Amino acid sequence: MRASDFPFELARIQPQWNGNRGTLVDMEFISLLTGEEDRFGSRSVRLWEAGVLDSAEKTRVHVARYEKNSLLGCHPTKLWQLFMVIAGSGWVTGEDGVRRPISSGEVVLWHPGEEHESGSDTGMSVLLLASTTDPHQTSK
C-alpha cells in the first residue's frame, strides 16, 4: 500500500493565546497516514505523502524512511524527481544500475522515465519532490 492511497486526517486544536507576543495561535496538527512501499520488490521503506500541489504543474512531495537493509526497487520515474537525503546514508542508482553512495545533504535528480533504485544498509530519511517542471528550464 502506498502513502498516496490514504487521505489526510485533520485534527484541529483549540485557538490559544501566545503570551509572549499577545497574538492568537491558530494552527492545525495533521496526521499523514503512511504505508510501506511494496511494489518493485521493495522492502522496509515507509512513505508519507506530505503534499500535492494542484496546478498546471503537477508537483508531489513525499518523505521516506529507509530502515536498515532497505530497498526501493528499480522502477522508472514518471516526473522529474529530486531525492534529498536529510538524515543518514544509503545508495542510489541510475539507468546504469551502478550503486553510488549518498548521505545527508546530498541530492540526486532523476529525469522522467529514468530507471532508478535506492536503498540503505544503515537507515536514512529522504525528502522526495516530483514535478512535471524541468528544473533546468526554471527562471533564476
C-alpha positions as CSV (number, residue, x, y, z in Angstrom):
1,M,0.0,0.0,0.0
2,R,1.3,3.5,-0.9
3,A,1.0,6.6,1.2
4,S,-0.9,8.3,-1.6
5,D,-3.7,5.7,-1.1
6,F,-4.5,7.3,2.2
7,P,-6.5,10.6,2.9
8,F,-5.2,13.3,5.1
9,E,-6.6,13.3,8.6
10,L,-7.0,16.7,10.2
11,A,-7.1,17.3,14.0
12,R,-7.8,20.9,14.7
13,I,-6.6,22.3,18.1
14,Q,-8.4,25.0,20.0
15,P,-7.1,28.5,19.4
16,Q,-4.7,29.6,22.1
17,W,-3.1,32.9,23.0
18,N,0.7,33.3,22.7
19,G,1.5,35.1,26.0
20,N,4.9,36.4,24.7
21,R,3.5,38.3,21.8
22,G,-0.2,38.6,22.7
23,T,-1.2,37.0,19.4
24,L,-3.7,34.3,18.7
25,V,-2.1,30.9,17.9
26,D,-4.3,29.1,15.4
27,M,-2.5,26.1,13.9
28,E,-3.6,22.7,12.9
29,F,-1.8,19.4,13.5
30,I,-2.3,16.9,10.7
31,S,-1.6,13.2,10.7
32,L,-0.3,11.9,7.4
33,L,-1.1,8.2,7.2
34,T,1.7,6.2,6.0
35,G,2.3,3.0,4.1
36,E,5.2,0.7,3.4
37,E,6.1,0.6,-0.3
38,D,5.7,-3.0,-1.5
39,R,6.0,-2.5,-5.3
40,F,9.1,-3.3,-7.4
41,G,10.4,-5.8,-4.9
42,S,10.8,-3.1,-2.3
43,R,11.3,-3.7,1.4
44,S,11.5,-1.6,4.6
45,V,10.7,1.7,3.0
46,R,7.9,3.8,4.5
47,L,6.4,6.7,2.6
48,W,4.4,9.7,3.8
49,E,2.7,11.9,1.2
50,A,3.4,15.4,2.5
51,G,1.7,17.4,-0.2
52,V,0.2,17.6,-3.7
53,L,0.1,20.9,-5.4
54,D,-2.9,21.1,-7.8
55,S,-1.9,23.4,-10.6
56,A,-0.9,23.2,-14.3
57,E,2.4,21.9,-13.0
58,K,1.8,18.7,-11.1
59,T,4.1,18.6,-8.0
60,R,4.2,15.9,-5.3
61,V,6.1,15.9,-2.0
62,H,6.9,12.7,-0.1
63,V,9.0,11.9,3.0
64,A,10.5,8.4,3.0
65,R,12.1,6.5,5.9
66,Y,14.5,3.8,4.8
67,E,15.2,1.3,7.6
68,K,18.3,-0.9,7.9
69,N,18.8,-3.2,4.8
70,S,16.0,-1.4,2.9
71,L,15.4,-1.3,-0.8
72,L,13.1,0.8,-3.1
73,G,13.2,-1.5,-6.1
74,C,14.1,-0.5,-9.6
75,H,11.4,1.5,-11.4
76,P,11.0,4.4,-13.9
77,T,10.1,7.8,-12.6
78,K,7.1,9.4,-14.3
79,L,8.2,13.0,-13.5
80,W,11.4,14.9,-12.7
81,Q,12.3,13.5,-9.3
82,L,14.6,15.2,-6.7
83,F,15.9,12.9,-4.0
84,M,17.4,14.6,-1.0
85,V,18.9,12.7,2.0
86,I,18.0,14.7,5.2
87,A,19.5,12.2,7.7
88,G,21.6,9.0,7.5
89,S,23.1,7.5,4.4
90,G,22.4,5.0,1.6
91,W,22.9,4.5,-2.1
92,V,21.2,5.3,-5.4
93,T,21.4,4.0,-8.9
94,G,20.5,5.5,-12.3
95,E,20.0,3.8,-15.7
96,D,23.4,2.2,-15.5
97,G,22.5,0.3,-12.3
98,V,25.7,1.3,-10.5
99,R,25.2,1.9,-6.8
100,R,26.5,5.3,-5.7
101,P,26.8,6.3,-2.0
102,I,24.6,9.2,-0.8
103,S,24.4,10.8,2.6
104,S,22.8,13.6,4.5
105,G,22.6,16.9,2.5
106,E,23.3,15.3,-0.9
107,V,20.8,15.4,-3.7
108,V,20.1,13.4,-6.9
109,L,17.9,14.4,-9.8
110,W,16.3,11.7,-12.0
111,H,14.8,12.6,-15.4
112,P,11.3,11.5,-16.4
113,G,11.3,7.9,-17.5
114,E,14.7,7.2,-15.9
115,E,15.1,3.7,-14.2
116,H,16.4,4.1,-10.7
117,E,16.7,2.3,-7.4
118,S,17.7,3.3,-3.9
119,G,18.4,1.7,-0.5
120,S,20.2,1.8,2.7
121,D,22.3,-0.6,4.8
122,T,22.1,1.6,7.9
123,G,18.9,3.7,7.5
124,M,18.1,7.1,6.1
125,S,15.4,9.7,5.8
126,V,14.7,11.3,2.4
127,L,12.7,14.2,1.0
128,L,11.3,13.4,-2.4
129,L,10.0,16.1,-4.8
130,A,8.4,15.0,-8.1
131,S,7.3,17.5,-10.7
132,T,6.4,18.0,-14.3
133,T,8.6,21.1,-14.3
134,D,12.1,20.6,-15.8
135,P,14.4,22.2,-13.2
136,H,16.8,23.1,-16.0
137,Q,14.2,25.4,-17.5
138,T,13.2,27.3,-14.4
139,S,13.8,31.1,-14.3
140,K,16.5,32.4,-12.0
